[in-house]
C-alpha cells in the first residue's frame, strides 16, 4: 500500500580508532588484542546490526606516553577500524510539509 513516503538508502564509510590504555605495556597490548578479536570474531553479529562490511582492521604498535612532572607512564595501543554501515531514512509527506514550512518561514521572515 502506497503511503507517499520517500525512503533514502546509502552506504556510509567511516573510520574509528580505539585507544587501549594501561600503565603496563603488555596489558595495553592484551586489551588491544581483545578489541581487535572482538571485531574479527563478532563480524556476523555486527552485520545483523547494520555493519555492512568491515573493510580493514589493524592493530598499531605500543606507544609510551610520558607526561612531564608525573611519575606515571602510560602505554597506548591503537586499534583502527574502517567499516561501512547502511544509512536509511524515511520522509513522510506530513513531515515534509512541516519541514518546508519551517524552511520557508526562516528564510523569508525578517
Buried (B, 14 or more C-beta within 10 A) or exposed (E): EEEEEEEEEEEEEEEEEBBBBBEEBEBBBEBBBEBBEBBEEEBEEBBEEEBBBBEEBEBBEBEEEEEEEEEEEBBBBBBBBBBBBEEEEEEEEEEEEEEEEEEEEEEEEE
